[in-house]
């Protein structure tokens, strides 16, 4: 009985040792769990679509609506932050409050305006147009996993957006994307 227990213990220890030794051979490989983790594209951009976010909506106080993503950053540096909206009127996006975007200890607090209008965008159907709003920059010092959060009344999951909603009928928040300032 003791010899069987000793044999099982040796096998478990060697299996653990082999597993830990193997993990160091691929330091650049990222294992994605079942959580919704967004990886950085090859060109360095990070696309955060609202339908892939964890959304928290408050019908009594929509200004606290929150969308959150976990991201894997492989290329640190300074990133421009853009907010993409689908709107019926490109001159007035009708955001009632500022959009708050947080990454670590940095926070952007901006009222979106139409900085770029994208005509014939594939992700927007008539009567909407895509309007991209420049929100500011974030500096990411080290590669790793980060959490990014957006707070605004228009941070509504697409599944909650199917019924007529006066907050999102005119303008809908579609995505946030980060583009590296140097490629």
Secondary structure, 3 states (H helix, E strand, C coil): CHHHHHHHHHHHHHHHHHHHHHHCCCCCCCCCCCCCEEECCCCCCEEEEHHHCEEECCCCCHHHCEEEEEEEECCCEEEEEEEEEEECCCCCCCCCCCEEEEECCEEEEECCCCCEEECCCCCCCCCCEEEEEEEEEEEECCCEEEEEEEECCCCCCHHHHCCCCHHHHCEEEEEEEEEECCC
